[in-house]
Amino acid sequence: MIAEEIRRLLHSRPFKPFRLHIADQAVHTVPHTDYALLNPAGSMMVVMDEAGYFDWISTAHITRITHVGEPQGHEQ
């Protein structure tokens, strides 16, 4: 389940930045645990960018998670 994977990534030590790929082709980077919040039910997330803007994301719309440094293109 996506929520369990996100929760694992947010609590991993050392933390490794990751990207959330969304169904509408948007990509959100989580550079640090301070930039993301997953609700207890695992159905919604808040992701903030470095300028302080944030987006609400339904975890049902997350299609893939990659670590920063991995290619962002679609897998073949």
C-alpha angles and dihedrals in degrees: 000000000000095000092055091050092050092048090050091049093048092052098041117119120241091032115229118201114243142185129232114214111206129205092247089060093257118138123206121194121212103200095173139003089257089070099059140052126186117199116237092254090054092230100109137035136192114212120186126199125219091264090060098254116133140198131205110226128191107223087219087070095053107106100178144359123215133177119245106266095038119105113273096209123107117277116248 
